[in-house]
């Protein structure tokens, strides 16, 4: 997977005049979610207990995700010297935690879990590609490009193990579609809302209290970053994740619908 570190980033190229404040708030949020990967490693290690090869790869995946958080956090601190990444991460983890101590997937099976993980990596690969293409700040563009490539590699990792588990204990298409749809819908859950709150609200007002409007605040700004090519690439990845053809009539219908829905949500939020 990744072959880079923070030392490979040309930090001296940072251009404070090219920082977009809305995009900065989105990056702060993403930094916290990425840095929280240890919880996901613990969860997946319980789900895939006994699969030694995959467990080792999950550990490497977690290291790379945490690096993403650290690099994004460092950039955010450059862009906003008042931002304290470490403190914001503590606040985020105090408010939001995923299930721990499990020995089976909340998706119903190991195959289902791997479908869900592919959906997540589809989203993150598309998201960082959108950041890369939206920002005028050269250091952030370079970071986002590297992370987008990592997330695509992670998608392929989970796809490879999905194929292995599907061969051993197949789940039907309707189950794969249900799991993918459920995980996709969870993009509006409290994880991103809490990360936004910790990074952008609690960081400046310690008396603030969390509520769901912070999920909408994040989504309003993040969705503006996407262009149609990002949506089309994401739809292809989603179709592959449920073992459907990533082209043809289904792709055209799905990508058109997704793009239309995104534009509607952006317009509604702007109105």
C-alpha positions as CSV (number, residue, x, y, z in Angstrom):
1,X,0.0,0.0,0.0
2,X,1.4,3.4,0.9
3,X,5.1,4.2,0.5
4,X,5.2,7.7,1.8
5,X,5.6,9.6,5.0
6,X,5.2,13.1,6.3
7,X,8.8,13.8,5.3
8,X,7.8,13.3,1.6
9,X,5.5,16.3,1.7
10,X,7.0,19.6,0.5
11,X,5.7,21.6,3.5
12,X,7.8,24.6,2.5
13,X,5.4,25.1,-0.5
14,X,2.5,25.9,1.8
15,X,0.7,29.0,0.6
16,X,-1.4,30.6,3.3
17,X,-3.1,32.9,0.8
18,X,-4.6,29.9,-1.0
19,X,-6.4,28.5,2.0
20,X,-10.2,28.3,1.6
21,X,-11.8,28.6,5.1
22,X,-14.7,26.3,4.3
23,X,-12.3,23.7,2.9
24,X,-10.1,24.1,6.0
25,X,-13.1,23.2,8.2
26,X,-13.7,20.1,6.2
27,X,-10.0,19.0,6.4
28,X,-10.0,19.5,10.1
29,X,-13.0,17.2,10.3
30,X,-11.4,14.6,8.1
31,X,-8.2,14.6,10.1
32,X,-10.0,13.5,13.2
33,X,-11.9,10.7,11.5
34,X,-8.8,9.4,9.9
35,X,-6.8,9.6,13.1
36,X,-9.4,7.6,15.0
37,X,-8.5,4.4,13.0
38,X,-7.4,2.5,16.1
39,X,-11.0,1.9,17.0
40,X,-11.7,0.5,13.6
41,X,-8.7,-1.8,13.7
42,X,-9.9,-3.1,17.1
43,X,-13.4,-3.7,15.7
44,X,-12.2,-5.4,12.5
45,X,-9.7,-7.5,14.5
46,X,-12.6,-8.9,16.4
47,X,-14.7,-9.6,13.3
48,X,-11.8,-11.3,11.5
49,X,-10.3,-13.1,14.5
50,X,-8.3,-16.2,13.4
51,X,-7.5,-14.9,9.9
52,X,-3.8,-14.1,10.6
53,X,-2.9,-12.9,7.1
54,X,-5.8,-10.4,6.9
55,X,-5.3,-9.3,10.5
56,X,-1.7,-8.2,9.7
57,X,-3.1,-6.3,6.7
58,X,-5.7,-4.6,8.9
59,X,-2.9,-3.5,11.2
60,X,-1.0,-1.9,8.3
61,X,-4.2,-0.3,7.0
62,X,-4.7,1.3,10.5
63,X,-1.2,2.7,10.5
64,X,-1.8,4.3,7.1
65,X,-5.2,5.7,8.1
66,X,-3.6,7.2,11.3
67,X,-0.9,8.8,9.1
68,X,-3.5,10.4,7.0
69,X,-5.0,12.0,10.1
70,X,-1.6,13.2,11.3
71,X,-0.7,14.7,7.9
72,X,-4.1,16.4,7.5
73,X,-3.9,17.6,11.1
74,X,-0.4,19.1,10.5
75,X,-1.7,20.9,7.4
76,X,-4.7,22.2,9.4
77,X,-2.4,23.6,12.1
78,X,-0.3,25.4,9.4
79,X,-3.5,26.9,7.9
80,X,-4.9,27.8,11.3
81,X,-2.2,28.2,14.0
82,X,-4.9,28.4,16.7
83,X,-6.1,24.8,15.8
84,X,-4.9,22.2,18.3
85,X,-5.2,18.8,16.5
86,X,-4.3,16.7,19.5
87,X,-6.8,18.3,21.7
88,X,-9.6,18.2,19.1
89,X,-8.9,14.5,18.6
90,X,-9.3,13.9,22.4
91,X,-12.6,15.8,22.3
92,X,-13.8,13.8,19.3
93,X,-13.0,10.5,20.8
94,X,-14.7,11.5,24.1
95,X,-17.9,12.2,22.2
96,X,-18.0,9.4,19.5
97,X,-16.8,5.8,19.7
98,X,-17.6,2.8,17.5
99,X,-18.6,-0.6,19.0
100,X,-15.7,-2.4,20.7
101,X,-15.2,-5.9,22.0
102,X,-17.2,-7.5,19.2
103,X,-16.6,-10.9,17.7
104,X,-18.9,-10.7,14.7
105,X,-19.8,-8.0,12.1
106,X,-22.7,-5.6,12.6
107,X,-23.2,-6.3,8.9
108,X,-24.3,-9.9,9.6
109,X,-21.3,-11.7,8.1
110,X,-17.6,-11.2,7.1
111,X,-18.7,-10.8,3.5
112,X,-21.1,-8.1,4.5
113,X,-18.4,-6.3,6.5
114,X,-16.1,-6.3,3.5
115,X,-18.8,-4.9,1.3
116,X,-19.3,-2.1,3.8
117,X,-15.5,-1.4,4.0
118,X,-15.4,-1.1,0.2
119,X,-18.2,1.4,0.4
120,X,-16.2,3.4,2.9
121,X,-13.1,3.4,0.8
122,X,-15.1,4.3,-2.3
123,X,-16.3,7.4,-0.4
124,X,-12.9,8.4,0.9
125,X,-11.1,7.9,-2.4
126,X,-13.7,10.1,-4.1
127,X,-13.6,12.6,-1.3
128,X,-9.8,13.2,-1.4
129,X,-9.8,13.2,-5.2
130,X,-12.4,16.0,-4.9
131,X,-10.3,17.9,-2.4
132,X,-7.2,17.5,-4.6
133,X,-9.1,19.0,-7.6
134,X,-10.8,21.7,-5.6
135,X,-8.0,23.3,-3.7
136,X,-5.6,26.0,-4.9
137,X,-3.2,25.3,-2.0
138,X,-0.3,23.2,-3.3
139,X,0.5,21.3,-0.2
140,X,-3.1,20.2,0.5
141,X,-3.4,19.2,-3.2
142,X,-0.4,17.0,-2.9
143,X,-1.5,15.5,0.4
144,X,-5.0,14.8,-0.9
145,X,-3.7,13.2,-4.0
146,X,-1.5,10.8,-2.0
147,X,-4.4,9.9,0.4
148,X,-6.8,9.4,-2.5
149,X,-4.4,6.8,-4.0
150,X,-4.0,5.1,-0.6
151,X,-7.8,4.9,-0.2
152,X,-8.1,3.3,-3.6
153,X,-5.5,0.7,-2.6
154,X,-7.4,0.1,0.6
155,X,-10.6,-0.5,-1.5
156,X,-8.7,-3.1,-3.5
157,X,-7.4,-4.7,-0.3
158,X,-11.0,-5.2,1.0
159,X,-12.2,-6.2,-2.5
160,X,-9.6,-9.0,-2.6
161,X,-10.6,-10.4,0.8
162,X,-14.3,-10.0,-0.1
163,X,-13.7,-12.2,-3.1
164,X,-12.0,-14.8,-0.9
165,X,-14.8,-14.9,1.7
166,X,-17.5,-14.8,-1.0
167,X,-16.0,-17.9,-2.5
168,X,-16.1,-19.7,0.9
169,X,-19.5,-18.5,2.2
170,X,-21.3,-16.5,-0.5
171,X,-24.0,-13.9,0.3
172,X,-26.7,-13.2,-2.3
173,X,-26.9,-10.0,-4.3
174,X,-29.9,-8.6,-2.4
175,X,-27.8,-8.9,0.8
176,X,-24.8,-7.2,-0.7
177,X,-27.1,-4.4,-2.0
178,X,-28.7,-4.0,1.4
179,X,-25.4,-3.7,3.2
180,X,-24.0,-1.2,0.7
181,X,-27.1,0.9,0.9
182,X,-27.1,0.9,4.7
183,X,-23.4,1.8,4.9
184,X,-23.9,4.5,2.3
185,X,-26.7,6.0,4.3
186,X,-24.5,6.1,7.4
187,X,-22.5,9.0,5.8
188,X,-25.1,11.2,7.6
189,X,-24.5,9.6,11.0
190,X,-22.9,11.2,14.1
191,X,-19.3,10.3,13.3
192,X,-18.8,13.2,10.9
193,X,-21.0,15.5,12.9
194,X,-19.0,14.9,16.1
195,X,-15.7,15.3,14.2
196,X,-17.0,18.7,12.8
197,X,-18.1,19.8,16.2
198,X,-14.8,18.8,17.9
199,X,-12.7,20.4,15.2
200,X,-14.6,23.6,14.4
201,X,-17.0,24.4,17.3
202,X,-15.7,22.9,20.6
203,X,-12.2,24.0,19.6
204,X,-13.3,27.7,20.0
205,X,-16.2,27.4,22.4
206,X,-15.7,24.9,25.3
207,X,-19.3,25.5,26.5
208,X,-20.9,24.3,23.2
209,X,-23.0,21.2,23.1
210,X,-23.3,18.7,20.2
211,X,-26.4,18.2,18.1
212,X,-27.2,16.8,14.6
213,X,-27.0,20.2,12.9
214,X,-23.2,19.8,12.8
215,X,-23.6,16.8,10.5
216,X,-25.4,19.0,8.1
217,X,-22.8,21.8,8.5
218,X,-20.1,19.3,7.4
219,X,-22.1,17.9,4.5
220,X,-23.1,21.3,3.1
221,X,-19.4,22.1,2.7
222,X,-18.1,18.7,1.7
223,X,-20.7,18.1,-1.0
224,X,-19.7,21.3,-2.8
225,X,-16.3,19.8,-3.6
226,X,-17.5,17.1,-5.9
227,X,-17.6,17.2,-9.7
228,X,-19.4,14.7,-11.9
229,X,-16.2,12.7,-12.6
230,X,-15.8,12.0,-8.9
231,X,-19.3,10.7,-8.7
232,X,-18.9,8.6,-11.8
233,X,-15.7,7.0,-10.5
234,X,-17.4,6.4,-7.1
235,X,-20.4,4.7,-8.7
236,X,-18.1,2.4,-10.7
237,X,-16.4,1.4,-7.4
238,X,-19.7,0.8,-5.7
239,X,-21.0,-1.4,-8.4
240,X,-17.8,-3.5,-8.3
241,X,-18.2,-3.7,-4.5
242,X,-21.5,-5.6,-4.9
243,X,-20.1,-7.6,-7.8
244,X,-22.1,-5.8,-10.6
245,X,-20.8,-4.6,-13.9
246,X,-19.3,-1.1,-13.5
247,X,-20.5,0.1,-16.9
248,X,-23.5,0.0,-19.2
249,X,-27.1,1.1,-18.5
250,X,-27.0,0.5,-14.8
251,X,-23.9,2.6,-14.4
252,X,-25.4,5.4,-16.5
253,X,-28.6,5.4,-14.5
254,X,-26.9,5.2,-11.1
255,X,-24.3,7.9,-11.8
256,X,-27.0,10.3,-13.3
257,X,-29.2,9.7,-10.2
258,X,-26.3,10.2,-7.8
259,X,-25.1,13.4,-9.5
260,X,-28.7,14.8,-9.6
261,X,-29.2,14.0,-5.9
262,X,-25.9,15.7,-5.0
263,X,-26.7,18.8,-6.9
264,X,-30.2,18.9,-5.3
265,X,-28.7,18.7,-1.8
266,X,-26.1,21.4,-2.6
267,X,-28.8,23.7,-4.0
268,X,-31.2,23.0,-1.1
269,X,-28.4,23.8,1.4
270,X,-27.5,27.0,-0.4
271,X,-31.2,28.1,-0.6
